[in-house]
Amino acid sequence: MRSWLSAEYVVDDDLVLCVSAGADRARVRVNVSVECAADWFDCYVGVDGRAEYAAEVKRILERTPSLYLSAALPSAVVGTARLTVIDDVAVLSCMAVRPEARRQGIARALISAARDAARERDVVAIGLQVVASNTPARALYAAAGFAEADGYHYRVR
């Protein structure tokens, strides 16, 4: 399973690989695009904290064809996700929800929309990575039916 995963950033923390083939429904509307739109990208780097590396992040994201999912309020994109499909497996990444929009079902809606997009492409499993210490995200993924499948640790000099 590791052959379709690649790490773009080095972090000194344990990571957990989770997979899911289940489905759920959410009420938040999500837009799906094949392009990394400016409002999607601004939301992602704003939440992710890599704004100072924005050009490099954008280059990394756009080198692999992917679907960009965004949840928006009338004034702005408040949540993002990226789905990359490789054969019959998909990788969910770039999950981010602005702090002021959290706990409103946006992440669940993004996961649900990603599952729908994956299903349309005959994907049999969706994988993701999450930092082991990110308890809220791990709880979200567990509630969405993802289960821990593997783990590893990056060592930084």
Stockholm file with secondary structure:
# STOCKHOLM 1.0

chainA/1-157         MRSWLSAEYVVDDDLVLCVSAGADRARVRVNVSVECAADWFDCYVGVDGRAEYAAEVKRILERTPSLYLSAALPSAVVGTARLTVIDDVAVLSCMAVRPEARRQGIARALISAARDAARERDVVAIGLQVVASNTPARALYAAAGFAEADGYHYRVR
#=GR chainA/1-157 SS CGGGCCCCSCCSSEEEEEEECCCCCCSSCEEEESSCCHHHHHHHHHHHTCGGGHHHHHHHHHTSCCEEEEEEETTEEEEEEEEEEETTEEEEEEEEECGGGTTSSHHHHHHHHHHHHHHHTTCCEEEEEEETTCHHHHHHHHHTTCEEEEEEECCCC
#=GC SS_cons         CGGGCCCCSCCSSEEEEEEECCCCCCSSCEEEESSCCHHHHHHHHHHHTCGGGHHHHHHHHHTSCCEEEEEEETTEEEEEEEEEEETTEEEEEEEEECGGGTTSSHHHHHHHHHHHHHHHTTCCEEEEEEETTCHHHHHHHHHTTCEEEEEEECCCC
//
